[in-house]
Amino acid sequence: MTQPQKGICAEPNLHAQYLMLNVVDEDSEAVRAKLARVLDIFEHFENEHYEAMVTGVIAVGTSYWADVYPGLIPVELAPFPDMQCEDRSAPTTPCDLFIQIRADRLDICHAVGIEVMDLLRIHVELVEQVRGFRYLDGRDLNGFLYAIDNPRGMARRKVAIISEEDDPDFQGGSYLHVQRYRHDLRRWNSLSDRQKEQAMGTTQQHNLPSVEQSQSSHCVRAVSASADDETSKLMKQGMPYGDMASQGLFSVCCSASARPFKHMLQSQIYGNGEGDYDRWLDFTSAETGAAFFAPSVNFIKAQATLSN
């Protein structure tokens, strides 16, 4: 049976390490072999520190896929959907590899990251590293709950993992879209509670629909579901990040299809054609954006044994 990578559908953790890497080595055979060894690192720490609930994800950028895995291509593999409207944008910053490490212990997240970088060091350059953390009871730094529409239970796999019917050559895989948002929290915190609820569309404390909700509220615009199906089509695995200088959200969206993310982004940035865009974008902006594919564990291990 095809085994998806555990980090795709994992339950939320307390800490995350996100690594964005570009490959500087033309030896794709060596890179393939080492990506399989990254899975071994994940498994080792998962077994040695089971209380930390370690999970990981390896994802390959759309522009690098054919280099490292020549031959078959996932049917919906496409570049990040670069969008801009007025002062709202979703810029694209292509990257070859994305590695997500999550655990309930910060030291274990760090240790896994060090081993992964030691393994890949001669093949890659580190483009960006971001440490994510759970904020309060699973909130974004704006004080509102994050990813409230995430599927639960067995529905997580149906939403995030490609089935045999979807794409038999890549069943067990997942399409990933990654963005780093920077929040303007000083401006956000100058708003009244009512103004915040107008922007988000829900009550802050209990996450109930707010009487202030409108067609430009975040909870209305940032949806991946179609008009005839209210079920979310994205598994959101992002986490807040920040220090005393800057704060934001590192957004990671996983799906069995590349279409739901594009649908959500269009709804947020372009809106409904009547001027109703996502008002939360007045207080946060995406600074990066990249599209990846996370193959199944079986695929990564099988490809590691193939020569050029």
Contacts in CASP RR format, 6 or more apart in sequence:
PFRMAT RR
TARGET T0000
AUTHOR 0000-0000-0000
METHOD contacts of the structure
MODEL  1
MTQPQKGICAEPNLHAQYLMLNVVDEDSEAVRAKLARVLDIFEHFENEHY
EAMVTGVIAVGTSYWADVYPGLIPVELAPFPDMQCEDRSAPTTPCDLFIQ
IRADRLDICHAVGIEVMDLLRIHVELVEQVRGFRYLDGRDLNGFLYAIDN
PRGMARRKVAIISEEDDPDFQGGSYLHVQRYRHDLRRWNSLSDRQKEQAM
GTTQQHNLPSVEQSQSSHCVRAVSASADDETSKLMKQGMPYGDMASQGLF
SVCCSASARPFKHMLQSQIYGNGEGDYDRWLDFTSAETGAAFFAPSVNFI
KAQATLSN
2 164 0 8 1.000
2 171 0 8 1.000
2 172 0 8 1.000
2 296 0 8 1.000
2 298 0 8 1.000
2 299 0 8 1.000
3 172 0 8 1.000
3 296 0 8 1.000
3 297 0 8 1.000
3 298 0 8 1.000
4 157 0 8 1.000
4 160 0 8 1.000
4 161 0 8 1.000
4 172 0 8 1.000
4 173 0 8 1.000
4 174 0 8 1.000
4 296 0 8 1.000
4 297 0 8 1.000
5 39 0 8 1.000
5 56 0 8 1.000
5 57 0 8 1.000
5 58 0 8 1.000
5 173 0 8 1.000
5 174 0 8 1.000
5 294 0 8 1.000
5 295 0 8 1.000
5 296 0 8 1.000
5 297 0 8 1.000
6 42 0 8 1.000
6 46 0 8 1.000
6 55 0 8 1.000
6 56 0 8 1.000
7 55 0 8 1.000
7 56 0 8 1.000
7 57 0 8 1.000
7 100 0 8 1.000
7 102 0 8 1.000
7 237 0 8 1.000
8 57 0 8 1.000
8 160 0 8 1.000
8 161 0 8 1.000
8 173 0 8 1.000
8 174 0 8 1.000
8 235 0 8 1.000
8 237 0 8 1.000
8 254 0 8 1.000
8 294 0 8 1.000
9 156 0 8 1.000
9 157 0 8 1.000
9 160 0 8 1.000
9 161 0 8 1.000
9 235 0 8 1.000
9 254 0 8 1.000
10 53 0 8 1.000
10 55 0 8 1.000
10 56 0 8 1.000
10 102 0 8 1.000
10 237 0 8 1.000
11 53 0 8 1.000
12 134 0 8 1.000
12 138 0 8 1.000
13 53 0 8 1.000
13 55 0 8 1.000
13 102 0 8 1.000
13 103 0 8 1.000
13 104 0 8 1.000
13 134 0 8 1.000
14 103 0 8 1.000
14 104 0 8 1.000
14 105 0 8 1.000
14 106 0 8 1.000
14 133 0 8 1.000
14 134 0 8 1.000
15 102 0 8 1.000
15 103 0 8 1.000
15 104 0 8 1.000
15 105 0 8 1.000
15 106 0 8 1.000
15 109 0 8 1.000
15 131 0 8 1.000
15 132 0 8 1.000
15 133 0 8 1.000
15 134 0 8 1.000
16 100 0 8 1.000
16 101 0 8 1.000
16 102 0 8 1.000
16 109 0 8 1.000
16 131 0 8 1.000
16 132 0 8 1.000
16 133 0 8 1.000
16 238 0 8 1.000
16 239 0 8 1.000
16 250 0 8 1.000
17 100 0 8 1.000
17 101 0 8 1.000
17 102 0 8 1.000
17 109 0 8 1.000
17 110 0 8 1.000
17 112 0 8 1.000
17 113 0 8 1.000
17 129 0 8 1.000
17 130 0 8 1.000
17 131 0 8 1.000
17 132 0 8 1.000
18 98 0 8 1.000
18 99 0 8 1.000
18 100 0 8 1.000
18 101 0 8 1.000
18 128 0 8 1.000
18 129 0 8 1.000
18 130 0 8 1.000
18 131 0 8 1.000
18 132 0 8 1.000
18 178 0 8 1.000
18 250 0 8 1.000
18 252 0 8 1.000
19 97 0 8 1.000
19 98 0 8 1.000
19 99 0 8 1.000
19 100 0 8 1.000
19 101 0 8 1.000
19 113 0 8 1.000
19 116 0 8 1.000
19 117 0 8 1.000
19 126 0 8 1.000
19 128 0 8 1.000
19 129 0 8 1.000
20 95 0 8 1.000
20 97 0 8 1.000
20 98 0 8 1.000
20 126 0 8 1.000
20 127 0 8 1.000
20 128 0 8 1.000
20 129 0 8 1.000
20 178 0 8 1.000
20 288 0 8 1.000
20 290 0 8 1.000
21 95 0 8 1.000
21 96 0 8 1.000
21 97 0 8 1.000
21 98 0 8 1.000
21 99 0 8 1.000
21 120 0 8 1.000
21 124 0 8 1.000
21 125 0 8 1.000
21 126 0 8 1.000
21 127 0 8 1.000
22 95 0 8 1.000
22 96 0 8 1.000
22 97 0 8 1.000
22 124 0 8 1.000
22 125 0 8 1.000
22 127 0 8 1.000
23 31 0 8 1.000
23 64 0 8 1.000
23 67 0 8 1.000
23 68 0 8 1.000
23 96 0 8 1.000
23 97 0 8 1.000
23 123 0 8 1.000
23 124 0 8 1.000
24 123 0 8 1.000
24 124 0 8 1.000
24 125 0 8 1.000
25 31 0 8 1.000
25 122 0 8 1.000
25 123 0 8 1.000
25 124 0 8 1.000
27 123 0 8 1.000
28 67 0 8 1.000
28 68 0 8 1.000
28 70 0 8 1.000
28 308 0 8 1.000
29 306 0 8 1.000
29 307 0 8 1.000
29 308 0 8 1.000
30 123 0 8 1.000
31 68 0 8 1.000
31 123 0 8 1.000
32 68 0 8 1.000
32 69 0 8 1.000
32 300 0 8 1.000
32 303 0 8 1.000
32 304 0 8 1.000
32 306 0 8 1.000
33 304 0 8 1.000
34 119 0 8 1.000
34 120 0 8 1.000
34 123 0 8 1.000
35 58 0 8 1.000
35 68 0 8 1.000
35 300 0 8 1.000
35 304 0 8 1.000
36 300 0 8 1.000
36 301 0 8 1.000
36 303 0 8 1.000
36 304 0 8 1.000
37 119 0 8 1.000
37 304 0 8 1.000
38 58 0 8 1.000
38 99 0 8 1.000
38 116 0 8 1.000
38 119 0 8 1.000
38 120 0 8 1.000
39 58 0 8 1.000
39 297 0 8 1.000
39 300 0 8 1.000
39 301 0 8 1.000
41 112 0 8 1.000
41 115 0 8 1.000
41 116 0 8 1.000
41 119 0 8 1.000
42 54 0 8 1.000
42 55 0 8 1.000
42 56 0 8 1.000
42 101 0 8 1.000
42 112 0 8 1.000
45 52 0 8 1.000
45 54 0 8 1.000
45 103 0 8 1.000
45 108 0 8 1.000
45 111 0 8 1.000
45 112 0 8 1.000
46 54 0 8 1.000
46 55 0 8 1.000
49 103 0 8 1.000
49 105 0 8 1.000
49 108 0 8 1.000
51 104 0 8 1.000
51 105 0 8 1.000
52 103 0 8 1.000
52 104 0 8 1.000
52 105 0 8 1.000
52 108 0 8 1.000
53 102 0 8 1.000
53 103 0 8 1.000
53 104 0 8 1.000
54 101 0 8 1.000
54 102 0 8 1.000
54 103 0 8 1.000
54 108 0 8 1.000
54 112 0 8 1.000
55 101 0 8 1.000
55 102 0 8 1.000
55 103 0 8 1.000
56 99 0 8 1.000
56 100 0 8 1.000
56 101 0 8 1.000
56 102 0 8 1.000
56 112 0 8 1.000
57 98 0 8 1.000
57 99 0 8 1.000
57 100 0 8 1.000
57 176 0 8 1.000
57 237 0 8 1.000
57 294 0 8 1.000
58 97 0 8 1.000
58 98 0 8 1.000
58 99 0 8 1.000
58 294 0 8 1.000
58 295 0 8 1.000
58 300 0 8 1.000
59 97 0 8 1.000
59 98 0 8 1.000
59 99 0 8 1.000
59 100 0 8 1.000
59 176 0 8 1.000
59 292 0 8 1.000
59 293 0 8 1.000
59 294 0 8 1.000
60 68 0 8 1.000
60 69 0 8 1.000
60 96 0 8 1.000
60 97 0 8 1.000
60 292 0 8 1.000
60 293 0 8 1.000
60 294 0 8 1.000
60 295 0 8 1.000
61 94 0 8 1.000
61 95 0 8 1.000
61 96 0 8 1.000
61 97 0 8 1.000
61 98 0 8 1.000
61 290 0 8 1.000
61 291 0 8 1.000
61 292 0 8 1.000
61 293 0 8 1.000
62 77 0 8 1.000
62 78 0 8 1.000
62 79 0 8 1.000
62 80 0 8 1.000
62 94 0 8 1.000
62 291 0 8 1.000
62 292 0 8 1.000
62 293 0 8 1.000
63 79 0 8 1.000
63 94 0 8 1.000
63 96 0 8 1.000
64 96 0 8 1.000
64 97 0 8 1.000
65 73 0 8 1.000
65 74 0 8 1.000
65 77 0 8 1.000
65 293 0 8 1.000
66 73 0 8 1.000
69 295 0 8 1.000
69 303 0 8 1.000
72 169 0 8 1.000
72 170 0 8 1.000
74 162 0 8 1.000
74 167 0 8 1.000
74 169 0 8 1.000
74 170 0 8 1.000
74 173 0 8 1.000
74 175 0 8 1.000
74 293 0 8 1.000
75 166 0 8 1.000
75 167 0 8 1.000
75 170 0 8 1.000
76 167 0 8 1.000
76 175 0 8 1.000
76 257 0 8 1.000
76 258 0 8 1.000
76 259 0 8 1.000
77 175 0 8 1.000
77 258 0 8 1.000
77 291 0 8 1.000
77 293 0 8 1.000
78 258 0 8 1.000
78 291 0 8 1.000
79 92 0 8 1.000
79 94 0 8 1.000
79 291 0 8 1.000
80 90 0 8 1.000
80 92 0 8 1.000
80 94 0 8 1.000
80 177 0 8 1.000
80 289 0 8 1.000
80 290 0 8 1.000
80 291 0 8 1.000
81 90 0 8 1.000
81 92 0 8 1.000
81 261 0 8 1.000
81 262 0 8 1.000
81 265 0 8 1.000
81 266 0 8 1.000
81 291 0 8 1.000
82 90 0 8 1.000
82 91 0 8 1.000
82 92 0 8 1.000
83 89 0 8 1.000
83 90 0 8 1.000
83 265 0 8 1.000
83 266 0 8 1.000
83 269 0 8 1.000
83 270 0 8 1.000
84 90 0 8 1.000
84 91 0 8 1.000
84 269 0 8 1.000
85 269 0 8 1.000
85 270 0 8 1.000
85 277 0 8 1.000
88 268 0 8 1.000
88 269 0 8 1.000
88 277 0 8 1.000
88 278 0 8 1.000
88 281 0 8 1.000
88 285 0 8 1.000
89 269 0 8 1.000
89 285 0 8 1.000
89 286 0 8 1.000
90 179 0 8 1.000
90 265 0 8 1.000
90 269 0 8 1.000
90 286 0 8 1.000
90 289 0 8 1.000
91 286 0 8 1.000
91 287 0 8 1.000
91 288 0 8 1.000
91 289 0 8 1.000
92 289 0 8 1.000
92 290 0 8 1.000
93 288 0 8 1.000
93 289 0 8 1.000
93 290 0 8 1.000
94 290 0 8 1.000
95 127 0 8 1.000
95 290 0 8 1.000
95 292 0 8 1.000
96 124 0 8 1.000
97 124 0 8 1.000
97 292 0 8 1.000
98 176 0 8 1.000
98 178 0 8 1.000
98 290 0 8 1.000
98 292 0 8 1.000
99 113 0 8 1.000
99 116 0 8 1.000
100 237 0 8 1.000
100 252 0 8 1.000
101 109 0 8 1.000
101 112 0 8 1.000
101 113 0 8 1.000
101 116 0 8 1.000
102 109 0 8 1.000
102 237 0 8 1.000
103 109 0 8 1.000
103 112 0 8 1.000
109 131 0 8 1.000
117 126 0 8 1.000
128 180 0 8 1.000
128 288 0 8 1.000
130 180 0 8 1.000
130 241 0 8 1.000
130 250 0 8 1.000
131 241 0 8 1.000
132 238 0 8 1.000
132 239 0 8 1.000
132 240 0 8 1.000
132 241 0 8 1.000
132 242 0 8 1.000
132 250 0 8 1.000
133 239 0 8 1.000
133 240 0 8 1.000
133 241 0 8 1.000
134 239 0 8 1.000
134 240 0 8 1.000
135 141 0 8 1.000
135 143 0 8 1.000
135 239 0 8 1.000
135 240 0 8 1.000
136 143 0 8 1.000
137 145 0 8 1.000
138 145 0 8 1.000
138 146 0 8 1.000
139 145 0 8 1.000
139 146 0 8 1.000
139 240 0 8 1.000
140 146 0 8 1.000
140 183 0 8 1.000
140 240 0 8 1.000
140 248 0 8 1.000
140 249 0 8 1.000
141 183 0 8 1.000
141 185 0 8 1.000
141 240 0 8 1.000
141 242 0 8 1.000
141 247 0 8 1.000
141 248 0 8 1.000
141 249 0 8 1.000
142 183 0 8 1.000
142 185 0 8 1.000
142 188 0 8 1.000
142 196 0 8 1.000
142 200 0 8 1.000
142 280 0 8 1.000
142 283 0 8 1.000
142 284 0 8 1.000
143 204 0 8 1.000
144 196 0 8 1.000
144 200 0 8 1.000
144 202 0 8 1.000
144 204 0 8 1.000
144 207 0 8 1.000
145 202 0 8 1.000
145 207 0 8 1.000
146 236 0 8 1.000
146 238 0 8 1.000
146 239 0 8 1.000
146 240 0 8 1.000
146 249 0 8 1.000
147 236 0 8 1.000
147 238 0 8 1.000
148 202 0 8 1.000
148 207 0 8 1.000
148 219 0 8 1.000
149 223 0 8 1.000
149 225 0 8 1.000
149 232 0 8 1.000
150 156 0 8 1.000
150 232 0 8 1.000
150 234 0 8 1.000
150 235 0 8 1.000
150 236 0 8 1.000
151 158 0 8 1.000
151 159 0 8 1.000
151 160 0 8 1.000
151 231 0 8 1.000
151 232 0 8 1.000
151 235 0 8 1.000
155 231 0 8 1.000
156 235 0 8 1.000
158 256 0 8 1.000
159 231 0 8 1.000
159 232 0 8 1.000
159 233 0 8 1.000
159 234 0 8 1.000
159 235 0 8 1.000
159 255 0 8 1.000
159 256 0 8 1.000
160 174 0 8 1.000
160 234 0 8 1.000
160 235 0 8 1.000
160 254 0 8 1.000
160 255 0 8 1.000
160 256 0 8 1.000
161 171 0 8 1.000
161 172 0 8 1.000
161 173 0 8 1.000
161 174 0 8 1.000
161 256 0 8 1.000
162 170 0 8 1.000
162 171 0 8 1.000
162 172 0 8 1.000
162 173 0 8 1.000
162 174 0 8 1.000
162 256 0 8 1.000
163 171 0 8 1.000
163 172 0 8 1.000
163 256 0 8 1.000
164 171 0 8 1.000
166 256 0 8 1.000
166 257 0 8 1.000
170 293 0 8 1.000
170 295 0 8 1.000
170 296 0 8 1.000
170 299 0 8 1.000
171 296 0 8 1.000
172 295 0 8 1.000
172 296 0 8 1.000
172 298 0 8 1.000
172 299 0 8 1.000
173 293 0 8 1.000
173 294 0 8 1.000
173 295 0 8 1.000
173 296 0 8 1.000
173 299 0 8 1.000
174 254 0 8 1.000
174 255 0 8 1.000
174 256 0 8 1.000
174 293 0 8 1.000
174 294 0 8 1.000
175 254 0 8 1.000
175 255 0 8 1.000
175 256 0 8 1.000
175 257 0 8 1.000
175 258 0 8 1.000
175 261 0 8 1.000
175 291 0 8 1.000
175 292 0 8 1.000
175 293 0 8 1.000
175 294 0 8 1.000
176 252 0 8 1.000
176 253 0 8 1.000
176 254 0 8 1.000
176 291 0 8 1.000
176 292 0 8 1.000
176 293 0 8 1.000
176 294 0 8 1.000
177 251 0 8 1.000
177 252 0 8 1.000
177 253 0 8 1.000
177 258 0 8 1.000
177 261 0 8 1.000
177 289 0 8 1.000
177 290 0 8 1.000
177 291 0 8 1.000
177 292 0 8 1.000
178 250 0 8 1.000
178 251 0 8 1.000
178 252 0 8 1.000
178 253 0 8 1.000
178 288 0 8 1.000
178 289 0 8 1.000
178 290 0 8 1.000
178 291 0 8 1.000
178 292 0 8 1.000
179 250 0 8 1.000
179 251 0 8 1.000
179 286 0 8 1.000
179 288 0 8 1.000
179 289 0 8 1.000
179 290 0 8 1.000
180 241 0 8 1.000
180 248 0 8 1.000
180 249 0 8 1.000
180 250 0 8 1.000
180 251 0 8 1.000
180 286 0 8 1.000
180 287 0 8 1.000
180 288 0 8 1.000
180 289 0 8 1.000
181 248 0 8 1.000
181 249 0 8 1.000
181 250 0 8 1.000
181 251 0 8 1.000
181 284 0 8 1.000
181 285 0 8 1.000
181 286 0 8 1.000
181 287 0 8 1.000
182 246 0 8 1.000
182 247 0 8 1.000
182 248 0 8 1.000
182 284 0 8 1.000
182 285 0 8 1.000
182 287 0 8 1.000
183 247 0 8 1.000
183 248 0 8 1.000
183 249 0 8 1.000
183 283 0 8 1.000
183 284 0 8 1.000
184 283 0 8 1.000
184 284 0 8 1.000
184 285 0 8 1.000
185 247 0 8 1.000
185 283 0 8 1.000
187 283 0 8 1.000
188 196 0 8 1.000
188 283 0 8 1.000
191 199 0 8 1.000
193 204 0 8 1.000
194 212 0 8 1.000
196 204 0 8 1.000
197 203 0 8 1.000
197 204 0 8 1.000
197 210 0 8 1.000
197 212 0 8 1.000
197 213 0 8 1.000
198 210 0 8 1.000
198 212 0 8 1.000
198 213 0 8 1.000
198 214 0 8 1.000
198 217 0 8 1.000
198 279 0 8 1.000
199 217 0 8 1.000
199 218 0 8 1.000
199 279 0 8 1.000
199 280 0 8 1.000
199 282 0 8 1.000
199 283 0 8 1.000
200 210 0 8 1.000
200 217 0 8 1.000
200 218 0 8 1.000
200 219 0 8 1.000
200 280 0 8 1.000
201 209 0 8 1.000
201 210 0 8 1.000
201 212 0 8 1.000
201 213 0 8 1.000
201 214 0 8 1.000
201 217 0 8 1.000
201 218 0 8 1.000
201 219 0 8 1.000
201 220 0 8 1.000
202 208 0 8 1.000
202 209 0 8 1.000
202 210 0 8 1.000
202 213 0 8 1.000
202 217 0 8 1.000
202 219 0 8 1.000
203 209 0 8 1.000
203 210 0 8 1.000
209 219 0 8 1.000
210 217 0 8 1.000
213 219 0 8 1.000
213 220 0 8 1.000
214 220 0 8 1.000
214 276 0 8 1.000
215 221 0 8 1.000
215 272 0 8 1.000
215 274 0 8 1.000
215 276 0 8 1.000
216 275 0 8 1.000
216 276 0 8 1.000
216 277 0 8 1.000
216 278 0 8 1.000
216 279 0 8 1.000
217 279 0 8 1.000
218 278 0 8 1.000
218 279 0 8 1.000
218 280 0 8 1.000
221 267 0 8 1.000
221 268 0 8 1.000
221 271 0 8 1.000
221 276 0 8 1.000
221 277 0 8 1.000
221 278 0 8 1.000
221 279 0 8 1.000
222 264 0 8 1.000
222 267 0 8 1.000
222 268 0 8 1.000
222 278 0 8 1.000
222 280 0 8 1.000
223 232 0 8 1.000
223 264 0 8 1.000
223 267 0 8 1.000
224 232 0 8 1.000
224 233 0 8 1.000
224 234 0 8 1.000
224 253 0 8 1.000
224 255 0 8 1.000
224 260 0 8 1.000
224 261 0 8 1.000
224 263 0 8 1.000
224 264 0 8 1.000
225 231 0 8 1.000
225 232 0 8 1.000
225 233 0 8 1.000
225 260 0 8 1.000
226 233 0 8 1.000
226 263 0 8 1.000
233 255 0 8 1.000
233 256 0 8 1.000
233 257 0 8 1.000
233 259 0 8 1.000
233 260 0 8 1.000
233 263 0 8 1.000
234 253 0 8 1.000
234 254 0 8 1.000
234 255 0 8 1.000
234 260 0 8 1.000
234 261 0 8 1.000
234 264 0 8 1.000
235 253 0 8 1.000
235 254 0 8 1.000
235 255 0 8 1.000
236 251 0 8 1.000
236 252 0 8 1.000
236 253 0 8 1.000
236 254 0 8 1.000
237 252 0 8 1.000
237 253 0 8 1.000
237 254 0 8 1.000
238 249 0 8 1.000
238 250 0 8 1.000
238 251 0 8 1.000
238 252 0 8 1.000
239 249 0 8 1.000
239 250 0 8 1.000
240 247 0 8 1.000
240 248 0 8 1.000
240 249 0 8 1.000
240 250 0 8 1.000
241 247 0 8 1.000
241 248 0 8 1.000
241 249 0 8 1.000
241 250 0 8 1.000
242 248 0 8 1.000
248 284 0 8 1.000
249 284 0 8 1.000
251 286 0 8 1.000
253 261 0 8 1.000
253 264 0 8 1.000
254 294 0 8 1.000
255 261 0 8 1.000
258 291 0 8 1.000
267 278 0 8 1.000
268 277 0 8 1.000
268 278 0 8 1.000
268 281 0 8 1.000
269 277 0 8 1.000
269 278 0 8 1.000
269 281 0 8 1.000
270 277 0 8 1.000
271 277 0 8 1.000
271 278 0 8 1.000
295 303 0 8 1.000
END
